[in-house]
């Protein structure tokens, strides 16, 4: 009877719908950058192409998206085997201490408290069977900034969040719930209505016409959808004097059209510069890859400025690419 219940349980898990990456083999150039970006070891290069070798080891967070220079990786929701932390870690330890530490830090940064706790428990139970010091691994992860390391020694534990393998969010930093505690009150007399710096419509990249007059010779701001909501000074400090196009590299479909439109903005509208504003979450790096692909495809070259925005609106980095 018990065995039958276990079989039913695993059949349900195997047939669950969840977020998981998919790779366009036609676009993949076999560079292997995504393999290094997958801490779980779910990706391998086979016959010159990146391949998802194990659904059990793909957490669906999309950290590999920003590593792909060709835009070949996307996240889709479909029937897939449930992610298994113990299976992932038990195979990963053979790669050594540094790989294991990187994986645990990855779980910590993505607020995957349940999986982190499972990983720590497995390591402590199997410390005699691994080739490195589990205590050293715990110390490195414990000292790493982020949520609790799951070892029980880090002070107050953060509330456990259900991942995309359960009922709730998909685990990506962009969808993991967190509160910033911004309870600052401003007197009504000191509140100022901000002026909109938007000069045209539409702004969604799927909808814009790259041949519209307002784009000609302009400085283009290519922003991730979430940027304007996290950045309080978005209009005054970043949008002013620029045209705008917005997109979500993780959720939007038909990214080939995005590359075509950005290419047309470079060649036909002859924009002077492109400023890419993206969030700090790894999957948002896909927006920069779209801009780079378009620039490489275009007949003329334009400088690209990359601004990375933290989830609380702080500017983490601002650099120009030639």
N, C-alpha and C positions, 0 to 999 in steps of 0.2 A: 504493500500500500504506500509506504514511504517512498519507495523507488518510483512509483507511478507519479506521485506528487512532484518529485524532483524533476522528472522528465517533462511534465506539463509546465513547470516553472521555467525551465530552460527553453522550451519551445516558444513560450510567450516572450522571453527576453530576445530570442533570436529573431522574432518577427516584429520587433518594435520599430516605430518610426522615429528617427532622430537625425540630427545634423551630422553630415559626414562629407569629406572632401571628394571631389571628382576631378579627374585630369583629362584635358583635351589632348589626345595623342598627336593630333595634327599640329598643334601649337607648340608642344613640348620640344625643346631643342637639345635635351639631354645634358644640360649644364650641371645638374646635380645640386644646385643651390638649395632646393627645397628639402633634399635629403638631410642636409646639415641642419636645416631649420626645424625638423621634426624630432623633438626630444624623445618621442615614444618609439622611434624606429619603425614606424608604420610604412615608410616610403623607401624604396630601393630603385636603383637604376638597373633596368633589365633590357638588354638589346638596344641600348642607347636611348631609352625612354624612362621617365619616372613612372613608377607603378605603386599603387596602394596594395601592399602585400598582405595586410591583415586588417580587417574591419575591427577586430577585437582590440587592436592597438591604436586605432585612430579616435582621438577624443573629440574631433569635430570642431575644435576651437578656431581653426583657420590660421594658426601662426605661420604656416608655410606659404600662405597667399602672398604676403609681402616679399617673400624671397624669390618668387618666380619673375624673371625679367620679361617673360612672354605673355603673361596674363593667362596661363594655361590652367590654373587651379581655381576652382570655385567651391563654394559650400552649397550642398543641396540637402533637402530633407527627404529621406526615403527609407524604405525597409532595410534594416542593416542589423548585423550582430551587435549586441550591446558591448560598449567599451568595458574592458576587464583590466583593472589596475594591477591585480596580482599577476595575471598572465604577462602583462607588459613588463612589469618590474623584474619578474623572475627570469625573463629572457635578456633584459637590459643589463643586469649586473655583470654578465660575462664581458661586457665592453669596458668595465672598469669603474673606478671611483668617480672620475670627472663626469662621465656620461650620466651616472646615477644622480650626482649632485645637481647637474643641469636639469634633469627631469623633475626632481623634487622642487627646485626653485621655480620651474615652469608651473607646477601645480600650485605653488604658493602664490605666485604673481597673479594667477587666474582665479584665485579664491576658491579652489577646488578642495575644500577642507575635508570632505569625506574621503576622497581619493588619497589625499596626503596622509590622513590617519591610517588608511589601509596599507599604504606603502611603508610607513614607519613601523607599523606592527609587524609586517612581513619581514622587514630588515632585522628587527630586534629578535624575531623568532628564528631567523636563519643566519645569524651573525657568524656562526662557525662554518658556514658553507660558502661564504663569499671571500674573495681574495684581498679585500681592503678592510680598513677599520671603519666599522659602522658608527662608532662614537665620533670619529672625525667628520663623517658625512653629516651626522646630526648637528654637530657644532657649526659647520659651514652653512647649512640650511637655516639653522636657528638665528645666525647672525645676519642673514639676508633680509633686506627690508621687504615688507609685505605683511600678510596675515600670519596667524600663528603657524608654527612649523609642525604642529600635530604631535610633538613629542611629550607634551604635558609639562614642560619646563619653562615655557615661554611666557608665564604670567597668564593674564586673562585670555581665554579662548574667544575667538570671534564666533558669532552664531554660524552654525552650519547652514550652507546654502544648498538647496537641491540643484543638481545640474540638469543639463538637457537630457540626461539619461533617465531622469525622473519626471516629475510633473512640471517643473518650472523652467527657468531660463536656460539658454544653451551654453552658459559658462564663459562666453567671450567677455573680456573686460568691458566691452561696449554694452553688454546686456546684464552683467552681474550687478545685483542690487547693492547700493551703498548710499549712505547719507553723509553729507558734508558738514552738517550742523551749522549752516549759515543762518543764524537767527538775528543778524544785525538789523536793527530798526532805524529807519531814516525818517526824520521829521518831514512832514508834508511840505513845509516851506523850502526844504532843501532838495526836494525831488525835481529833477529836470527831465522834461520829455526829450528823448534823443531824436535827432533828425535822421531820417532814412537817407542813405547814400545810394540807394538802388536807382539806376537810370533807365532800366529797360525791363521788359517782360516778353516771354517766359525766361526762366533761369535754369530749369531742370535740363540736364545735358541731352536727354532724349528728345526734348521739345524744342530746343533752340534751333534757329536757322543760322549756320555759320556765315552765311552771305549777307546777313542783315547789316544795314548801314552802321549801326552803333558799334559793331565789333571792329570795323576797319581801322587799322592803325592804333588800336587801343591796347592798354595793359590789361591782360586777362587774369582774373582771380578764379582759379579752379578749386572749389572748396568741397570738402566732405559734408554731407548733409548735417551732421551733428555739430559742426564747428560753430555755427552762429548761435546755437543754444548754450554752448559752454563758454564762449568768449564774449564777455560783456561789452567790450569795445570794438566788436567786429565791424560795425558800420563806420565809426569815426577813424579808426586806426588802420583798417585793412581794406575795406571796400571803397572808401572815398577815392575818386579819380580812376576807378577801374570798372571794367565790365565783369559780369559774373556768370559762372556756370557751376551748378552743384550736381553731385552724384554720390552714390554709395557703392564702393567697390565690392562690398560683401553681398548686399542684397539685390542690387540691380542686375537685370539680365541684358543679354545682347551687347556685351562690352566691345565687340568688334565695331559696332556703330559708334561707340564713344571714341575709339581710336580714329575712325574715319572723320568724325566731326572736329576733333582737336587738330587733326592733320589739315583739314580745310581751313580752320581758323589760322593756322600758321602760314599756309601757302596762299590762300585766296583772300582772307581778311587781313593777312599780314600783320597780326598782332605783334607788338614790339617785345613784350615779355609775358611770361606765364608764371604766376605765383600759385604754387600748390599748397593749400592749407589742409592738413590732415590731422586726425586725432592720433594720440600716442598708441592706441591699440594696434597690435601687429597686422590685423587684417586690413586696416586702413592704408597700409603701405601700397596696396594695389592701385590706389589712385595715382600715386607717383609713377608707378610702372606704366599706367596708361599714357601719362604725359610723355614719358621717355620713349615709349613705343611710337607715339605719334611724331615726336621730334625726329626720331631715326628714320621714319618713313617719309617725312616731308622733304621737299626740294630745298627749303631754306632752313636755317638754324636760328633758334631763339634761345636766350638764356632762361633758365628755370630757377626760381627761388623756392626753396622748400621750408615751410613753417610747420613745426610740429606743436600741437596744442595738447596740454594735459586735460584730463577729464574735469578738472576744476577751473579750467580757463587760463591757466598760466602758460606762457610761451616757453617751451622746453628747448627749442632749437630753431635757428633761422639762418639758412646758408644759401648761397648762390651756386648753381651748377653751370659750368660753361657749355 
